Amino acid sequence: MTPAPSHSTVLSACLALGLWFVALVGCGGETDPERAYERARQHAAAERFEESLFEYRRAARDGHPFAMYELATVLRSGTFTGPGGSPVGYVGRDTAAARRWFASAAPSLAEAARSGDPDADLALGEMHYRGYGVTRDTTAALDHWRRAAAAGLAEAQYRLAMSRFEAGAHRPAFRWAHRAADQKHAAAESFLAFLYQDGYGTARDPDSAMVWLRRAATHGDSSAIWQLRALEDAGREPSE
């Protein structure tokens, strides 16, 4: 007859089971995609890119729409970008996985956009403009961006500026770029400097161009930083 386990044996087994459960929750049992998504963004801001990618994958697998979208964006280019839009970190590029995550994100983002979420409109605008995970549809993209821009999102205003410039609509491009630049959007400030310098959508104004170029450099735009360094090396500013 097998002897009954002692009290100490049962206690040890319970403690072992408890420790295993804690380890499971701490290492792989995350059930809150929002927390995983926030950790992903925090890791990215601290330039811990592999950790960020891990948390993005965790939140995306649990159905977080913005995690799916941002993970797809990173995988499509193989880069993390900084505040000025320039690459600050590199990871393995996987365009096939990016397409799947974009497509997975689309329904939830559409629902969020219908509920008035401007960030969802911003993401959907990019997806429709580029054909990422959805049918390429410039009209739909502009509609989404306009709603996000009207809600005050500088990135949407910048996207509208760039898309309008690409379409040859220079005056709307200038207006949208100025609105985004007024919110200290670095890439918009750099673009606005270009518009002032060459007179697209406004009177040519090299002095204003330099003001916005310096602001863009201060806010981290790599193109503006490079241009200012080139001007310093040449010992001159843009000629009038």
C-alpha positions as a Markdown table, in Angstrom:
| # | Residue | x | y | z |
|---|---|---|---|---|
| 1 | Met | 0.0 | 0.0 | 0.0 |
| 2 | Thr | 1.4 | 3.4 | -1.0 |
| 3 | Pro | 1.9 | 5.6 | 2.0 |
| 4 | Ala | -0.1 | 8.9 | 2.0 |
| 5 | Pro | 2.1 | 11.9 | 1.2 |
| 6 | Ser | 3.3 | 13.9 | 4.2 |
| 7 | His | 2.1 | 17.3 | 5.1 |
| 8 | Ser | 5.5 | 18.8 | 4.1 |
| 9 | Thr | 5.4 | 17.0 | 0.7 |
| 10 | Val | 2.0 | 18.4 | -0.1 |
| 11 | Leu | 3.1 | 21.9 | 1.0 |
| 12 | Ser | 6.2 | 21.7 | -1.2 |
| 13 | Ala | 4.1 | 20.6 | -4.2 |
| 14 | Cys | 1.7 | 23.5 | -3.7 |
| 15 | Leu | 4.5 | 26.0 | -3.4 |
| 16 | Ala | 6.1 | 24.6 | -6.6 |
| 17 | Leu | 2.8 | 24.8 | -8.4 |
| 18 | Gly | 2.3 | 28.4 | -7.2 |
| 19 | Leu | 5.8 | 29.5 | -8.4 |
| 20 | Trp | 5.2 | 27.8 | -11.8 |
| 21 | Phe | 1.9 | 29.7 | -12.2 |
| 22 | Val | 3.6 | 33.1 | -11.3 |
| 23 | Ala | 6.4 | 32.4 | -13.8 |
| 24 | Leu | 3.8 | 31.5 | -16.5 |
| 25 | Val | 1.9 | 34.7 | -16.0 |
| 26 | Gly | 5.1 | 36.8 | -15.8 |
| 27 | Cys | 6.8 | 35.3 | -18.8 |
| 28 | Gly | 4.1 | 34.2 | -21.2 |
| 29 | Gly | 0.6 | 34.5 | -19.8 |
| 30 | Glu | -0.1 | 38.1 | -20.5 |
| 31 | Thr | -3.8 | 38.6 | -21.0 |
| 32 | Asp | -3.9 | 42.4 | -21.3 |
| 33 | Pro | -3.0 | 43.5 | -24.8 |
| 34 | Glu | -3.3 | 47.2 | -23.9 |
| 35 | Arg | -0.5 | 46.8 | -21.3 |
| 36 | Ala | 1.6 | 44.8 | -23.8 |
| 37 | Tyr | 1.0 | 47.6 | -26.4 |
| 38 | Glu | 2.1 | 50.3 | -24.0 |
| 39 | Arg | 5.2 | 48.4 | -23.1 |
| 40 | Ala | 6.0 | 48.0 | -26.8 |
| 41 | Arg | 5.9 | 51.8 | -27.2 |
| 42 | Gln | 7.9 | 52.4 | -24.1 |
| 43 | His | 10.6 | 50.0 | -25.2 |
| 44 | Ala | 10.7 | 51.7 | -28.7 |
| 45 | Ala | 11.0 | 55.1 | -27.1 |
| 46 | Ala | 14.0 | 53.8 | -25.0 |
| 47 | Glu | 15.5 | 52.3 | -28.2 |
| 48 | Arg | 15.1 | 48.7 | -26.9 |
| 49 | Phe | 13.9 | 47.5 | -30.2 |
| 50 | Glu | 13.9 | 43.7 | -29.8 |
| 51 | Glu | 11.9 | 44.1 | -26.6 |
| 52 | Ser | 9.5 | 46.4 | -28.3 |
| 53 | Leu | 9.0 | 43.9 | -31.2 |
| 54 | Phe | 8.3 | 41.1 | -28.7 |
| 55 | Glu | 5.6 | 43.2 | -26.9 |
| 56 | Tyr | 4.1 | 44.3 | -30.2 |
| 57 | Arg | 3.8 | 40.7 | -31.3 |
| 58 | Arg | 2.2 | 39.8 | -28.0 |
| 59 | Ala | -0.4 | 42.6 | -28.2 |
| 60 | Ala | -1.0 | 41.9 | -31.8 |
| 61 | Arg | -1.7 | 38.2 | -31.3 |
| 62 | Asp | -4.2 | 39.2 | -28.6 |
| 63 | Gly | -6.1 | 41.4 | -31.2 |
| 64 | His | -4.9 | 44.9 | -30.3 |
| 65 | Pro | -5.6 | 46.9 | -33.6 |
| 66 | Phe | -2.9 | 49.5 | -33.2 |
| 67 | Ala | -0.4 | 46.9 | -32.2 |
| 68 | Met | -1.2 | 45.0 | -35.3 |
| 69 | Tyr | -0.9 | 48.2 | -37.4 |
| 70 | Glu | 2.4 | 49.4 | -35.9 |
| 71 | Leu | 3.9 | 45.9 | -36.0 |
| 72 | Ala | 3.0 | 45.7 | -39.7 |
| 73 | Thr | 4.6 | 49.1 | -40.3 |
| 74 | Val | 7.8 | 48.1 | -38.6 |
| 75 | Leu | 8.0 | 44.7 | -40.4 |
| 76 | Arg | 7.2 | 46.3 | -43.8 |
| 77 | Ser | 10.2 | 48.6 | -43.6 |
| 78 | Gly | 12.4 | 46.7 | -41.2 |
| 79 | Thr | 12.9 | 49.9 | -39.2 |
| 80 | Phe | 11.7 | 51.8 | -36.1 |
| 81 | Thr | 11.4 | 55.5 | -36.7 |
| 82 | Gly | 12.1 | 58.5 | -34.4 |
| 83 | Pro | 10.1 | 61.7 | -33.9 |
| 84 | Gly | 11.4 | 63.2 | -37.1 |
| 85 | Gly | 10.4 | 60.1 | -39.1 |
| 86 | Ser | 14.0 | 59.0 | -39.6 |
| 87 | Pro | 15.1 | 55.4 | -39.0 |
| 88 | Val | 16.5 | 54.9 | -35.4 |
| 89 | Gly | 16.6 | 51.1 | -35.2 |
| 90 | Tyr | 16.6 | 48.1 | -37.5 |
| 91 | Val | 14.9 | 44.7 | -37.2 |
| 92 | Gly | 14.3 | 41.9 | -39.6 |
| 93 | Arg | 12.1 | 42.9 | -42.6 |
| 94 | Asp | 9.2 | 40.6 | -43.3 |
| 95 | Thr | 6.8 | 42.0 | -45.9 |
| 96 | Ala | 4.6 | 38.9 | -46.0 |
| 97 | Ala | 3.9 | 39.1 | -42.3 |
| 98 | Ala | 3.4 | 42.9 | -42.6 |
| 99 | Arg | 0.6 | 42.3 | -45.2 |
| 100 | Arg | -1.1 | 39.8 | -42.9 |
| 101 | Trp | -1.0 | 42.1 | -39.9 |
| 102 | Phe | -2.2 | 45.1 | -41.9 |
| 103 | Ala | -5.1 | 43.0 | -43.2 |
| 104 | Ser | -5.9 | 41.7 | -39.7 |
| 105 | Ala | -5.9 | 45.2 | -38.3 |
| 106 | Ala | -8.2 | 46.7 | -40.9 |
| 107 | Pro | -11.7 | 45.6 | -39.6 |
| 108 | Ser | -11.0 | 46.7 | -36.0 |
| 109 | Leu | -9.5 | 50.0 | -37.2 |
| 110 | Ala | -12.5 | 50.7 | -39.4 |
| 111 | Glu | -14.8 | 50.1 | -36.4 |
| 112 | Ala | -12.7 | 52.4 | -34.3 |
| 113 | Ala | -12.8 | 55.1 | -37.0 |
| 114 | Arg | -16.6 | 54.9 | -37.2 |
| 115 | Ser | -16.7 | 55.5 | -33.5 |
| 116 | Gly | -14.7 | 58.7 | -34.0 |
| 117 | Asp | -11.1 | 57.6 | -33.2 |
| 118 | Pro | -8.8 | 60.0 | -35.1 |
| 119 | Asp | -5.8 | 57.7 | -34.7 |
| 120 | Ala | -7.7 | 54.9 | -36.5 |
| 121 | Asp | -8.5 | 57.3 | -39.3 |
| 122 | Leu | -4.8 | 58.2 | -39.5 |
| 123 | Ala | -3.8 | 54.6 | -39.8 |
| 124 | Leu | -6.6 | 53.7 | -42.3 |
| 125 | Gly | -5.6 | 56.7 | -44.4 |
| 126 | Glu | -2.1 | 55.4 | -44.8 |
| 127 | Met | -3.3 | 51.8 | -45.5 |
| 128 | His | -5.7 | 53.0 | -48.2 |
| 129 | Tyr | -3.1 | 55.4 | -49.7 |
| 130 | Arg | -0.5 | 52.7 | -50.0 |
| 131 | Gly | -2.7 | 49.7 | -50.5 |
| 132 | Tyr | -1.4 | 48.1 | -47.3 |
| 133 | Gly | -3.8 | 45.3 | -46.3 |
| 134 | Val | -6.8 | 47.0 | -48.1 |
| 135 | Thr | -7.6 | 48.1 | -51.6 |
| 136 | Arg | -5.6 | 51.1 | -52.7 |
| 137 | Asp | -8.1 | 54.0 | -52.7 |
| 138 | Thr | -6.8 | 57.6 | -52.6 |
| 139 | Thr | -10.2 | 59.1 | -52.1 |
| 140 | Ala | -10.8 | 56.9 | -49.0 |
| 141 | Ala | -7.3 | 57.8 | -47.8 |
| 142 | Leu | -7.9 | 61.5 | -48.0 |
| 143 | Asp | -11.3 | 61.2 | -46.3 |
| 144 | His | -9.7 | 59.4 | -43.4 |
| 145 | Trp | -6.9 | 61.9 | -43.1 |
| 146 | Arg | -9.2 | 64.9 | -43.3 |
| 147 | Arg | -11.2 | 63.5 | -40.4 |
| 148 | Ala | -8.0 | 63.0 | -38.4 |
| 149 | Ala | -6.6 | 66.4 | -39.4 |
| 150 | Ala | -9.9 | 68.1 | -38.4 |
| 151 | Ala | -9.4 | 66.4 | -34.9 |
| 152 | Gly | -6.1 | 68.1 | -34.7 |
| 153 | Leu | -3.6 | 65.3 | -35.5 |
| 154 | Ala | -0.5 | 66.9 | -36.9 |
| 155 | Glu | 0.6 | 63.7 | -38.6 |
| 156 | Ala | -2.6 | 63.6 | -40.6 |
| 157 | Gln | -2.2 | 67.2 | -41.5 |
| 158 | Tyr | 1.3 | 66.4 | -42.7 |
| 159 | Arg | 0.1 | 63.4 | -44.7 |
| 160 | Leu | -2.5 | 65.6 | -46.4 |
| 161 | Ala | 0.2 | 68.1 | -47.2 |
| 162 | Met | 2.5 | 65.5 | -48.8 |
| 163 | Ser | -0.3 | 63.9 | -50.7 |
| 164 | Arg | -1.7 | 67.2 | -52.0 |
| 165 | Phe | 1.9 | 68.2 | -53.1 |
| 166 | Glu | 2.3 | 64.9 | -55.0 |
| 167 | Ala | -1.0 | 65.6 | -56.8 |
| 168 | Gly | 0.3 | 69.1 | -57.8 |
| 169 | Ala | -2.1 | 70.9 | -55.5 |
| 170 | His | 0.5 | 73.2 | -54.0 |
| 171 | Arg | -1.7 | 75.7 | -52.1 |
| 172 | Pro | -3.6 | 73.1 | -50.1 |
| 173 | Ala | -0.2 | 71.4 | -49.5 |
| 174 | Phe | 1.2 | 74.6 | -48.1 |
| 175 | Arg | -1.9 | 75.2 | -45.8 |
| 176 | Trp | -1.8 | 71.7 | -44.4 |
| 177 | Ala | 2.0 | 71.7 | -43.9 |
| 178 | His | 1.7 | 75.0 | -42.0 |
| 179 | Arg | -1.0 | 73.6 | -39.7 |
| 180 | Ala | 1.2 | 70.6 | -38.9 |
| 181 | Ala | 4.3 | 72.7 | -38.5 |
| 182 | Asp | 2.5 | 75.0 | -36.1 |
| 183 | Gln | 2.2 | 71.9 | -33.9 |
| 184 | Lys | 6.0 | 71.3 | -34.0 |
| 185 | His | 5.8 | 68.4 | -36.3 |
| 186 | Ala | 9.4 | 68.1 | -37.4 |
| 187 | Ala | 8.9 | 66.6 | -40.9 |
| 188 | Ala | 6.2 | 69.2 | -41.6 |
| 189 | Glu | 8.5 | 72.0 | -40.5 |
| 190 | Ser | 11.2 | 70.7 | -42.9 |
| 191 | Phe | 8.7 | 70.4 | -45.7 |
| 192 | Leu | 7.3 | 73.8 | -45.1 |
| 193 | Ala | 10.9 | 75.2 | -45.3 |
| 194 | Phe | 11.2 | 73.6 | -48.7 |
| 195 | Leu | 7.8 | 75.1 | -49.8 |
| 196 | Tyr | 8.9 | 78.6 | -48.7 |
| 197 | Gln | 12.4 | 78.2 | -50.3 |
| 198 | Asp | 11.1 | 77.2 | -53.7 |
| 199 | Gly | 7.8 | 79.1 | -53.6 |
| 200 | Tyr | 5.3 | 76.2 | -53.8 |
| 201 | Gly | 1.8 | 77.3 | -52.8 |
| 202 | Thr | 3.1 | 80.6 | -51.4 |
| 203 | Ala | 5.4 | 83.5 | -52.3 |
| 204 | Arg | 9.1 | 82.5 | -52.3 |
| 205 | Asp | 10.6 | 83.5 | -48.9 |
| 206 | Pro | 14.1 | 82.3 | -48.1 |
| 207 | Asp | 14.1 | 83.9 | -44.7 |
| 208 | Ser | 11.0 | 82.0 | -43.6 |
| 209 | Ala | 12.5 | 78.9 | -45.1 |
| 210 | Met | 15.5 | 79.2 | -42.8 |
| 211 | Val | 13.3 | 79.8 | -39.8 |
| 212 | Trp | 11.4 | 76.6 | -40.4 |
| 213 | Leu | 14.5 | 74.6 | -41.3 |
| 214 | Arg | 16.1 | 75.5 | -38.0 |
| 215 | Arg | 12.9 | 74.6 | -36.1 |
| 216 | Ala | 12.8 | 71.2 | -37.9 |
| 217 | Ala | 16.4 | 70.5 | -37.0 |
| 218 | Thr | 15.7 | 71.4 | -33.4 |
| 219 | His | 12.9 | 68.9 | -33.3 |
| 220 | Gly | 15.0 | 66.1 | -34.8 |
| 221 | Asp | 14.3 | 66.0 | -38.5 |
| 222 | Ser | 17.4 | 64.4 | -40.0 |
| 223 | Ser | 16.9 | 66.0 | -43.4 |
| 224 | Ala | 16.9 | 69.5 | -41.8 |
| 225 | Ile | 19.9 | 68.7 | -39.7 |
| 226 | Trp | 21.8 | 67.5 | -42.8 |
| 227 | Gln | 20.9 | 70.6 | -44.8 |
| 228 | Leu | 22.0 | 73.0 | -42.0 |
| 229 | Arg | 25.3 | 71.2 | -41.6 |
| 230 | Ala | 25.8 | 71.4 | -45.4 |
| 231 | Leu | 25.1 | 75.1 | -45.3 |
| 232 | Glu | 27.5 | 75.6 | -42.4 |
| 233 | Asp | 30.2 | 73.7 | -44.2 |
| 234 | Ala | 29.6 | 75.9 | -47.3 |
| 235 | Gly | 29.6 | 79.0 | -45.1 |
| 236 | Arg | 26.5 | 80.4 | -46.6 |
| 237 | Glu | 22.6 | 80.3 | -46.3 |
| 238 | Pro | 20.2 | 79.9 | -49.1 |
| 239 | Ser | 20.5 | 82.7 | -51.6 |
| 240 | Glu | 17.5 | 84.9 | -52.4 |
